[in-house]
Amino acid sequence: MAVSWIVTAIGVVVSLLGWVMTPSAWGYGILGFGLAWIVLGVLDLFREPARGR
């Protein structure tokens, strides 16, 4: 569960960096990459843990 929060936090930081750089194409790419990290981190929070492997 802690890993999900770390991934989400990294996504927020990367998204903010992309937001600052938005007028350029690199800024939009970095912003999208950060938003993808946020979405994946939140989805991982709802994932059922694999028990008994």
PDBQT receptor file of N, H, CA, C and O in Angstrom, charges set to zero:
ATOM      1  N   MET A   1       0.818  -1.182   0.000  1.00  0.00    +0.000 N 
ATOM      2  CA  MET A   1       0.000   0.000   0.000  1.00  0.00    +0.000 C 
ATOM      3  C   MET A   1       0.871   1.257   0.000  1.00  0.00    +0.000 C 
ATOM      4  O   MET A   1       0.509   2.265  -0.608  1.00  0.00    +0.000 OA
ATOM      5  N   ALA A   2       2.002   1.199   0.673  1.00  0.00    +0.000 N 
ATOM      6  H   ALA A   2       2.296   0.380   1.166  1.00  0.00    +0.000 HD
ATOM      7  CA  ALA A   2       2.889   2.362   0.707  1.00  0.00    +0.000 C 
ATOM      8  C   ALA A   2       3.469   2.656  -0.669  1.00  0.00    +0.000 C 
ATOM      9  O   ALA A   2       3.706   3.814  -1.013  1.00  0.00    +0.000 OA
ATOM     10  N   VAL A   3       3.698   1.612  -1.453  1.00  0.00    +0.000 N 
ATOM     11  H   VAL A   3       3.505   0.671  -1.174  1.00  0.00    +0.000 HD
ATOM     12  CA  VAL A   3       4.240   1.801  -2.796  1.00  0.00    +0.000 C 
ATOM     13  C   VAL A   3       3.252   2.572  -3.665  1.00  0.00    +0.000 C 
ATOM     14  O   VAL A   3       3.666   3.391  -4.485  1.00  0.00    +0.000 OA
ATOM     15  N   SER A   4       1.970   2.325  -3.501  1.00  0.00    +0.000 N 
ATOM     16  H   SER A   4       1.634   1.659  -2.835  1.00  0.00    +0.000 HD
ATOM     17  CA  SER A   4       0.955   3.030  -4.272  1.00  0.00    +0.000 C 
ATOM     18  C   SER A   4       0.986   4.524  -3.973  1.00  0.00    +0.000 C 
ATOM     19  O   SER A   4       0.859   5.348  -4.880  1.00  0.00    +0.000 OA
ATOM     20  N   TRP A   5       1.153   4.868  -2.706  1.00  0.00    +0.000 N 
ATOM     21  H   TRP A   5       1.255   4.200  -1.970  1.00  0.00    +0.000 HD
ATOM     22  CA  TRP A   5       1.219   6.284  -2.341  1.00  0.00    +0.000 C 
ATOM     23  C   TRP A   5       2.494   6.930  -2.867  1.00  0.00    +0.000 C 
ATOM     24  O   TRP A   5       2.479   8.097  -3.259  1.00  0.00    +0.000 OA
ATOM     25  N   ILE A   6       3.587   6.193  -2.881  1.00  0.00    +0.000 N 
ATOM     26  H   ILE A   6       3.599   5.245  -2.563  1.00  0.00    +0.000 HD
ATOM     27  CA  ILE A   6       4.850   6.726  -3.404  1.00  0.00    +0.000 C 
ATOM     28  C   ILE A   6       4.732   6.988  -4.899  1.00  0.00    +0.000 C 
ATOM     29  O   ILE A   6       5.170   8.031  -5.386  1.00  0.00    +0.000 OA
ATOM     30  N   VAL A   7       4.137   6.039  -5.634  1.00  0.00    +0.000 N 
ATOM     31  H   VAL A   7       3.782   5.192  -5.239  1.00  0.00    +0.000 HD
ATOM     32  CA  VAL A   7       3.943   6.208  -7.073  1.00  0.00    +0.000 C 
ATOM     33  C   VAL A   7       3.046   7.413  -7.349  1.00  0.00    +0.000 C 
ATOM     34  O   VAL A   7       3.321   8.198  -8.256  1.00  0.00    +0.000 OA
ATOM     35  N   THR A   8       1.985   7.560  -6.578  1.00  0.00    +0.000 N 
ATOM     36  H   THR A   8       1.762   6.923  -5.841  1.00  0.00    +0.000 HD
ATOM     37  CA  THR A   8       1.082   8.694  -6.749  1.00  0.00    +0.000 C 
ATOM     38  C   THR A   8       1.804  10.011  -6.453  1.00  0.00    +0.000 C 
ATOM     39  O   THR A   8       1.621  10.988  -7.179  1.00  0.00    +0.000 OA
ATOM     40  N   ALA A   9       2.613  10.048  -5.408  1.00  0.00    +0.000 N 
ATOM     41  H   ALA A   9       2.761   9.254  -4.819  1.00  0.00    +0.000 HD
ATOM     42  CA  ALA A   9       3.349  11.267  -5.060  1.00  0.00    +0.000 C 
ATOM     43  C   ALA A   9       4.365  11.637  -6.140  1.00  0.00    +0.000 C 
ATOM     44  O   ALA A   9       4.522  12.814  -6.464  1.00  0.00    +0.000 OA
ATOM     45  N   ILE A  10       5.049  10.648  -6.694  1.00  0.00    +0.000 N 
ATOM     46  H   ILE A  10       4.921   9.692  -6.431  1.00  0.00    +0.000 HD
ATOM     47  CA  ILE A  10       5.983  10.913  -7.785  1.00  0.00    +0.000 C 
ATOM     48  C   ILE A  10       5.225  11.463  -8.992  1.00  0.00    +0.000 C 
ATOM     49  O   ILE A  10       5.705  12.368  -9.675  1.00  0.00    +0.000 OA
ATOM     50  N   GLY A  11       4.042  10.911  -9.248  1.00  0.00    +0.000 N 
ATOM     51  H   GLY A  11       3.652  10.176  -8.694  1.00  0.00    +0.000 HD
ATOM     52  CA  GLY A  11       3.212  11.414 -10.338  1.00  0.00    +0.000 C 
ATOM     53  C   GLY A  11       2.807  12.858 -10.148  1.00  0.00    +0.000 C 
ATOM     54  O   GLY A  11       2.766  13.623 -11.111  1.00  0.00    +0.000 OA
ATOM     55  N   VAL A  12       2.508  13.241  -8.917  1.00  0.00    +0.000 N 
ATOM     56  H   VAL A  12       2.542  12.620  -8.134  1.00  0.00    +0.000 HD
ATOM     57  CA  VAL A  12       2.146  14.638  -8.635  1.00  0.00    +0.000 C 
ATOM     58  C   VAL A  12       3.335  15.561  -8.897  1.00  0.00    +0.000 C 
ATOM     59  O   VAL A  12       3.181  16.626  -9.497  1.00  0.00    +0.000 OA
ATOM     60  N   VAL A  13       4.509  15.153  -8.451  1.00  0.00    +0.000 N 
ATOM     61  H   VAL A  13       4.634  14.289  -7.964  1.00  0.00    +0.000 HD
ATOM     62  CA  VAL A  13       5.713  15.976  -8.652  1.00  0.00    +0.000 C 
ATOM     63  C   VAL A  13       6.021  16.117 -10.138  1.00  0.00    +0.000 C 
ATOM     64  O   VAL A  13       6.311  17.217 -10.609  1.00  0.00    +0.000 OA
ATOM     65  N   VAL A  14       5.961  15.021 -10.875  1.00  0.00    +0.000 N 
ATOM     66  H   VAL A  14       5.726  14.127 -10.492  1.00  0.00    +0.000 HD
ATOM     67  CA  VAL A  14       6.248  15.060 -12.310  1.00  0.00    +0.000 C 
ATOM     68  C   VAL A  14       5.190  15.878 -13.049  1.00  0.00    +0.000 C 
ATOM     69  O   VAL A  14       5.513  16.611 -13.984  1.00  0.00    +0.000 OA
ATOM     70  N   SER A  15       3.939  15.756 -12.638  1.00  0.00    +0.000 N 
ATOM     71  H   SER A  15       3.676  15.160 -11.879  1.00  0.00    +0.000 HD
ATOM     72  CA  SER A  15       2.876  16.539 -13.260  1.00  0.00    +0.000 C 
ATOM     73  C   SER A  15       3.075  18.032 -13.030  1.00  0.00    +0.000 C 
ATOM     74  O   SER A  15       2.874  18.835 -13.941  1.00  0.00    +0.000 OA
ATOM     75  N   LEU A  16       3.466  18.402 -11.823  1.00  0.00    +0.000 N 
ATOM     76  H   LEU A  16       3.629  17.749 -11.083  1.00  0.00    +0.000 HD
ATOM     77  CA  LEU A  16       3.735  19.808 -11.548  1.00  0.00    +0.000 C 
ATOM     78  C   LEU A  16       4.902  20.326 -12.380  1.00  0.00    +0.000 C 
ATOM     79  O   LEU A  16       4.866  21.462 -12.854  1.00  0.00    +0.000 OA
ATOM     80  N   LEU A  17       5.920  19.519 -12.558  1.00  0.00    +0.000 N 
ATOM     81  H   LEU A  17       5.948  18.597 -12.172  1.00  0.00    +0.000 HD
ATOM     82  CA  LEU A  17       7.038  19.900 -13.412  1.00  0.00    +0.000 C 
ATOM     83  C   LEU A  17       6.571  20.096 -14.851  1.00  0.00    +0.000 C 
ATOM     84  O   LEU A  17       6.969  21.057 -15.509  1.00  0.00    +0.000 OA
ATOM     85  N   GLY A  18       5.734  19.195 -15.335  1.00  0.00    +0.000 N 
ATOM     86  H   GLY A  18       5.410  18.415 -14.800  1.00  0.00    +0.000 HD
ATOM     87  CA  GLY A  18       5.194  19.336 -16.684  1.00  0.00    +0.000 C 
ATOM     88  C   GLY A  18       4.293  20.542 -16.812  1.00  0.00    +0.000 C 
ATOM     89  O   GLY A  18       4.277  21.194 -17.855  1.00  0.00    +0.000 OA
ATOM     90  N   TRP A  19       3.531  20.855 -15.752  1.00  0.00    +0.000 N 
ATOM     91  H   TRP A  19       3.544  20.325 -14.904  1.00  0.00    +0.000 HD
ATOM     92  CA  TRP A  19       2.629  22.012 -15.780  1.00  0.00    +0.000 C 
ATOM     93  C   TRP A  19       3.427  23.316 -15.934  1.00  0.00    +0.000 C 
ATOM     94  O   TRP A  19       3.004  24.239 -16.630  1.00  0.00    +0.000 OA
ATOM     95  N   VAL A  20       4.585  23.368 -15.272  1.00  0.00    +0.000 N 
ATOM     96  H   VAL A  20       4.929  22.618 -14.707  1.00  0.00    +0.000 HD
ATOM     97  CA  VAL A  20       5.432  24.553 -15.365  1.00  0.00    +0.000 C 
ATOM     98  C   VAL A  20       5.987  24.702 -16.791  1.00  0.00    +0.000 C 
ATOM     99  O   VAL A  20       6.175  25.818 -17.275  1.00  0.00    +0.000 OA
ATOM    100  N   MET A  21       6.241  23.584 -17.446  1.00  0.00    +0.000 N 
ATOM    101  H   MET A  21       6.088  22.677 -17.053  1.00  0.00    +0.000 HD
ATOM    102  CA  MET A  21       6.828  23.602 -18.790  1.00  0.00    +0.000 C 
ATOM    103  C   MET A  21       5.774  23.554 -19.904  1.00  0.00    +0.000 C 
ATOM    104  O   MET A  21       6.138  23.333 -21.060  1.00  0.00    +0.000 OA
ATOM    105  N   THR A  22       4.497  23.751 -19.607  1.00  0.00    +0.000 N 
ATOM    106  H   THR A  22       4.202  23.931 -18.668  1.00  0.00    +0.000 HD
ATOM    107  CA  THR A  22       3.415  23.494 -20.569  1.00  0.00    +0.000 C 
ATOM    108  C   THR A  22       3.485  24.181 -21.922  1.00  0.00    +0.000 C 
ATOM    109  O   THR A  22       3.048  23.553 -22.887  1.00  0.00    +0.000 OA
ATOM    110  N   PRO A  23       3.962  25.342 -22.096  1.00  0.00    +0.000 N 
ATOM    111  CA  PRO A  23       3.907  25.896 -23.458  1.00  0.00    +0.000 C 
ATOM    112  C   PRO A  23       4.689  25.075 -24.487  1.00  0.00    +0.000 C 
ATOM    113  O   PRO A  23       4.428  25.192 -25.685  1.00  0.00    +0.000 OA
ATOM    114  N   SER A  24       5.619  24.266 -24.060  1.00  0.00    +0.000 N 
ATOM    115  H   SER A  24       5.831  24.171 -23.087  1.00  0.00    +0.000 HD
ATOM    116  CA  SER A  24       6.407  23.476 -25.006  1.00  0.00    +0.000 C 
ATOM    117  C   SER A  24       5.836  22.062 -25.140  1.00  0.00    +0.000 C 
ATOM    118  O   SER A  24       5.048  21.609 -24.311  1.00  0.00    +0.000 OA
ATOM    119  N   ALA A  25       6.252  21.390 -26.193  1.00  0.00    +0.000 N 
ATOM    120  H   ALA A  25       6.893  21.758 -26.867  1.00  0.00    +0.000 HD
ATOM    121  CA  ALA A  25       5.809  20.009 -26.406  1.00  0.00    +0.000 C 
ATOM    122  C   ALA A  25       6.330  19.089 -25.310  1.00  0.00    +0.000 C 
ATOM    123  O   ALA A  25       5.642  18.148 -24.916  1.00  0.00    +0.000 OA
ATOM    124  N   TRP A  26       7.531  19.348 -24.815  1.00  0.00    +0.000 N 
ATOM    125  H   TRP A  26       8.090  20.112 -25.135  1.00  0.00    +0.000 HD
ATOM    126  CA  TRP A  26       8.086  18.544 -23.726  1.00  0.00    +0.000 C 
ATOM    127  C   TRP A  26       7.225  18.658 -22.477  1.00  0.00    +0.000 C 
ATOM    128  O   TRP A  26       7.031  17.675 -21.761  1.00  0.00    +0.000 OA
ATOM    129  N   GLY A  27       6.714  19.839 -22.218  1.00  0.00    +0.000 N 
ATOM    130  H   GLY A  27       6.871  20.637 -22.800  1.00  0.00    +0.000 HD
ATOM    131  CA  GLY A  27       5.881  20.053 -21.039  1.00  0.00    +0.000 C 
ATOM    132  C   GLY A  27       4.619  19.221 -21.075  1.00  0.00    +0.000 C 
ATOM    133  O   GLY A  27       4.228  18.628 -20.069  1.00  0.00    +0.000 OA
ATOM    134  N   TYR A  28       3.970  19.176 -22.249  1.00  0.00    +0.000 N 
ATOM    135  H   TYR A  28       4.288  19.658 -23.065  1.00  0.00    +0.000 HD
ATOM    136  CA  TYR A  28       2.759  18.363 -22.365  1.00  0.00    +0.000 C 
ATOM    137  C   TYR A  28       3.060  16.878 -22.224  1.00  0.00    +0.000 C 
ATOM    138  O   TYR A  28       2.265  16.137 -21.644  1.00  0.00    +0.000 OA
ATOM    139  N   GLY A  29       4.183  16.441 -22.739  1.00  0.00    +0.000 N 
ATOM    140  H   GLY A  29       4.828  17.043 -23.210  1.00  0.00    +0.000 HD
ATOM    141  CA  GLY A  29       4.568  15.041 -22.597  1.00  0.00    +0.000 C 
ATOM    142  C   GLY A  29       4.857  14.662 -21.159  1.00  0.00    +0.000 C 
ATOM    143  O   GLY A  29       4.432  13.606 -20.691  1.00  0.00    +0.000 OA
ATOM    144  N   ILE A  30       5.577  15.522 -20.460  1.00  0.00    +0.000 N 
ATOM    145  H   ILE A  30       5.922  16.380 -20.841  1.00  0.00    +0.000 HD
ATOM    146  CA  ILE A  30       5.899  15.267 -19.054  1.00  0.00    +0.000 C 
ATOM    147  C   ILE A  30       4.638  15.322 -18.200  1.00  0.00    +0.000 C 
ATOM    148  O   ILE A  30       4.480  14.524 -17.276  1.00  0.00    +0.000 OA
ATOM    149  N   LEU A  31       3.741  16.255 -18.501  1.00  0.00    +0.000 N 
ATOM    150  H   LEU A  31       3.869  16.903 -19.252  1.00  0.00    +0.000 HD
ATOM    151  CA  LEU A  31       2.481  16.345 -17.768  1.00  0.00    +0.000 C 
ATOM    152  C   LEU A  31       1.656  15.067 -17.943  1.00  0.00    +0.000 C 
ATOM    153  O   LEU A  31       1.109  14.543 -16.973  1.00  0.00    +0.000 OA
ATOM    154  N   GLY A  32       1.569  14.573 -19.160  1.00  0.00    +0.000 N 
ATOM    155  H   GLY A  32       2.014  14.998 -19.948  1.00  0.00    +0.000 HD
ATOM    156  CA  GLY A  32       0.835  13.328 -19.411  1.00  0.00    +0.000 C 
ATOM    157  C   GLY A  32       1.464  12.137 -18.724  1.00  0.00    +0.000 C 
ATOM    158  O   GLY A  32       0.761  11.268 -18.206  1.00  0.00    +0.000 OA
ATOM    159  N   PHE A  33       2.779  12.093 -18.717  1.00  0.00    +0.000 N 
ATOM    160  H   PHE A  33       3.350  12.799 -19.137  1.00  0.00    +0.000 HD
ATOM    161  CA  PHE A  33       3.490  11.006 -18.042  1.00  0.00    +0.000 C 
ATOM    162  C   PHE A  33       3.215  11.028 -16.542  1.00  0.00    +0.000 C 
ATOM    163  O   PHE A  33       2.999   9.982 -15.930  1.00  0.00    +0.000 OA
ATOM    164  N   GLY A  34       3.224  12.211 -15.957  1.00  0.00    +0.000 N 
ATOM    165  H   GLY A  34       3.400  13.061 -16.454  1.00  0.00    +0.000 HD
ATOM    166  CA  GLY A  34       2.933  12.338 -14.526  1.00  0.00    +0.000 C 
ATOM    167  C   GLY A  34       1.498  11.964 -14.204  1.00  0.00    +0.000 C 
ATOM    168  O   GLY A  34       1.239  11.314 -13.191  1.00  0.00    +0.000 OA
ATOM    169  N   LEU A  35       0.551  12.371 -15.064  1.00  0.00    +0.000 N 
ATOM    170  H   LEU A  35       0.761  12.899 -15.887  1.00  0.00    +0.000 HD
ATOM    171  CA  LEU A  35      -0.848  12.007 -14.842  1.00  0.00    +0.000 C 
ATOM    172  C   LEU A  35      -1.054  10.499 -14.940  1.00  0.00    +0.000 C 
ATOM    173  O   LEU A  35      -1.871   9.929 -14.216  1.00  0.00    +0.000 OA
ATOM    174  N   ALA A  36      -0.312   9.858 -15.836  1.00  0.00    +0.000 N 
ATOM    175  H   ALA A  36       0.352  10.321 -16.424  1.00  0.00    +0.000 HD
ATOM    176  CA  ALA A  36      -0.398   8.397 -15.942  1.00  0.00    +0.000 C 
ATOM    177  C   ALA A  36       0.094   7.736 -14.655  1.00  0.00    +0.000 C 
ATOM    178  O   ALA A  36      -0.490   6.748 -14.208  1.00  0.00    +0.000 OA
ATOM    179  N   TRP A  37       1.152   8.264 -14.058  1.00  0.00    +0.000 N 
ATOM    180  H   TRP A  37       1.626   9.066 -14.421  1.00  0.00    +0.000 HD
ATOM    181  CA  TRP A  37       1.651   7.719 -12.790  1.00  0.00    +0.000 C 
ATOM    182  C   TRP A  37       0.610   7.880 -11.690  1.00  0.00    +0.000 C 
ATOM    183  O   TRP A  37       0.433   6.990 -10.858  1.00  0.00    +0.000 OA
ATOM    184  N   ILE A  38      -0.079   9.023 -11.690  1.00  0.00    +0.000 N 
ATOM    185  H   ILE A  38       0.064   9.746 -12.366  1.00  0.00    +0.000 HD
ATOM    186  CA  ILE A  38      -1.108   9.248 -10.671  1.00  0.00    +0.000 C 
ATOM    187  C   ILE A  38      -2.232   8.229 -10.839  1.00  0.00    +0.000 C 
ATOM    188  O   ILE A  38      -2.678   7.627  -9.862  1.00  0.00    +0.000 OA
ATOM    189  N   VAL A  39      -2.686   8.037 -12.069  1.00  0.00    +0.000 N 
ATOM    190  H   VAL A  39      -2.323   8.527 -12.862  1.00  0.00    +0.000 HD
ATOM    191  CA  VAL A  39      -3.776   7.091 -12.323  1.00  0.00    +0.000 C 
ATOM    192  C   VAL A  39      -3.364   5.679 -11.928  1.00  0.00    +0.000 C 
ATOM    193  O   VAL A  39      -4.138   4.963 -11.292  1.00  0.00    +0.000 OA
ATOM    194  N   LEU A  40      -2.155   5.270 -12.297  1.00  0.00    +0.000 N 
ATOM    195  H   LEU A  40      -1.526   5.851 -12.814  1.00  0.00    +0.000 HD
ATOM    196  CA  LEU A  40      -1.699   3.920 -11.964  1.00  0.00    +0.000 C 
ATOM    197  C   LEU A  40      -1.522   3.735 -10.460  1.00  0.00    +0.000 C 
ATOM    198  O   LEU A  40      -1.810   2.660  -9.933  1.00  0.00    +0.000 OA
ATOM    199  N   GLY A  41      -1.055   4.766  -9.765  1.00  0.00    +0.000 N 
ATOM    200  H   GLY A  41      -0.821   5.640 -10.193  1.00  0.00    +0.000 HD
ATOM    201  CA  GLY A  41      -0.916   4.679  -8.313  1.00  0.00    +0.000 C 
ATOM    202  C   GLY A  41      -2.255   4.542  -7.617  1.00  0.00    +0.000 C 
ATOM    203  O   GLY A  41      -2.391   3.769  -6.669  1.00  0.00    +0.000 OA
ATOM    204  N   VAL A  42      -3.258   5.299  -8.088  1.00  0.00    +0.000 N 
ATOM    205  H   VAL A  42      -3.148   5.927  -8.858  1.00  0.00    +0.000 HD
ATOM    206  CA  VAL A  42      -4.588   5.214  -7.485  1.00  0.00    +0.000 C 
ATOM    207  C   VAL A  42      -5.238   3.869  -7.805  1.00  0.00    +0.000 C 
ATOM    208  O   VAL A  42      -5.887   3.276  -6.943  1.00  0.00    +0.000 OA
ATOM    209  N   LEU A  43      -5.071   3.389  -9.025  1.00  0.00    +0.000 N 
ATOM    210  H   LEU A  43      -4.544   3.870  -9.725  1.00  0.00    +0.000 HD
ATOM    211  CA  LEU A  43      -5.626   2.073  -9.365  1.00  0.00    +0.000 C 
ATOM    212  C   LEU A  43      -4.976   0.967  -8.537  1.00  0.00    +0.000 C 
ATOM    213  O   LEU A  43      -5.637  -0.005  -8.172  1.00  0.00    +0.000 OA
ATOM    214  N   ASP A  44      -3.695   1.110  -8.243  1.00  0.00    +0.000 N 
ATOM    215  H   ASP A  44      -3.158   1.900  -8.540  1.00  0.00    +0.000 HD
ATOM    216  CA  ASP A  44      -3.009   0.107  -7.440  1.00  0.00    +0.000 C 
ATOM    217  C   ASP A  44      -3.521   0.104  -6.000  1.00  0.00    +0.000 C 
ATOM    218  O   ASP A  44      -3.459  -0.925  -5.327  1.00  0.00    +0.000 OA
ATOM    219  N   LEU A  45      -4.022   1.237  -5.525  1.00  0.00    +0.000 N 
ATOM    220  H   LEU A  45      -4.073   2.072  -6.072  1.00  0.00    +0.000 HD
ATOM    221  CA  LEU A  45      -4.605   1.281  -4.181  1.00  0.00    +0.000 C 
ATOM    222  C   LEU A  45      -5.824   0.372  -4.064  1.00  0.00    +0.000 C 
ATOM    223  O   LEU A  45      -6.070  -0.205  -3.005  1.00  0.00    +0.000 OA
ATOM    224  N   PHE A  46      -6.585   0.241  -5.146  1.00  0.00    +0.000 N 
ATOM    225  H   PHE A  46      -6.386   0.710  -6.007  1.00  0.00    +0.000 HD
ATOM    226  CA  PHE A  46      -7.809  -0.549  -5.119  1.00  0.00    +0.000 C 
ATOM    227  C   PHE A  46      -7.593  -2.014  -5.493  1.00  0.00    +0.000 C 
ATOM    228  O   PHE A  46      -8.522  -2.820  -5.432  1.00  0.00    +0.000 OA
ATOM    229  N   ARG A  47      -6.368  -2.353  -5.877  1.00  0.00    +0.000 N 
ATOM    230  H   ARG A  47      -5.614  -1.699  -5.926  1.00  0.00    +0.000 HD
ATOM    231  CA  ARG A  47      -6.076  -3.725  -6.278  1.00  0.00    +0.000 C 
ATOM    232  C   ARG A  47      -6.072  -4.648  -5.074  1.00  0.00    +0.000 C 
ATOM    233  O   ARG A  47      -5.595  -4.279  -4.001  1.00  0.00    +0.000 OA
ATOM    234  N   GLU A  48      -6.598  -5.833  -5.249  1.00  0.00    +0.000 N 
ATOM    235  H   GLU A  48      -6.986  -6.133  -6.121  1.00  0.00    +0.000 HD
ATOM    236  CA  GLU A  48      -6.623  -6.842  -4.194  1.00  0.00    +0.000 C 
ATOM    237  C   GLU A  48      -5.238  -7.474  -4.067  1.00  0.00    +0.000 C 
ATOM    238  O   GLU A  48      -4.684  -7.914  -5.074  1.00  0.00    +0.000 OA
ATOM    239  N   PRO A  49      -4.659  -7.536  -2.860  1.00  0.00    +0.000 N 
ATOM    240  CA  PRO A  49      -3.329  -8.134  -2.717  1.00  0.00    +0.000 C 
ATOM    241  C   PRO A  49      -3.351  -9.636  -3.008  1.00  0.00    +0.000 C 
ATOM    242  O   PRO A  49      -4.308 -10.340  -2.685  1.00  0.00    +0.000 OA
ATOM    243  N   ALA A  50      -2.279 -10.096  -3.623  1.00  0.00    +0.000 N 
ATOM    244  H   ALA A  50      -1.502  -9.524  -3.886  1.00  0.00    +0.000 HD
ATOM    245  CA  ALA A  50      -2.155 -11.517  -3.933  1.00  0.00    +0.000 C 
ATOM    246  C   ALA A  50      -1.721 -12.251  -2.667  1.00  0.00    +0.000 C 
ATOM    247  O   ALA A  50      -0.611 -12.036  -2.180  1.00  0.00    +0.000 OA
ATOM    248  N   ARG A  51      -2.569 -13.102  -2.138  1.00  0.00    +0.000 N 
ATOM    249  H   ARG A  51      -3.471 -13.277  -2.533  1.00  0.00    +0.000 HD
ATOM    250  CA  ARG A  51      -2.255 -13.828  -0.913  1.00  0.00    +0.000 C 
ATOM    251  C   ARG A  51      -2.037 -15.295  -1.233  1.00  0.00    +0.000 C 
ATOM    252  O   ARG A  51      -2.722 -15.872  -2.078  1.00  0.00    +0.000 OA
ATOM    253  N   GLY A  52      -1.091 -15.877  -0.557  1.00  0.00    +0.000 N 
ATOM    254  H   GLY A  52      -0.535 -15.408   0.130  1.00  0.00    +0.000 HD
ATOM    255  CA  GLY A  52      -0.880 -17.304  -0.679  1.00  0.00    +0.000 C 
ATOM    256  C   GLY A  52      -0.159 -17.722  -1.948  1.00  0.00    +0.000 C 
ATOM    257  O   GLY A  52      -0.368 -18.831  -2.441  1.00  0.00    +0.000 OA
ATOM    258  N   ARG A  53       0.671 -16.867  -2.472  1.00  0.00    +0.000 N 
ATOM    259  H   ARG A  53       0.841 -15.966  -2.071  1.00  0.00    +0.000 HD
ATOM    260  CA  ARG A  53       1.427 -17.253  -3.667  1.00  0.00    +0.000 C 
ATOM    261  C   ARG A  53       2.638 -18.063  -3.290  1.00  0.00    +0.000 C 
ATOM    262  O   ARG A  53       3.399 -18.479  -4.163  1.00  0.00    +0.000 OA
TER     263      ARG A  53
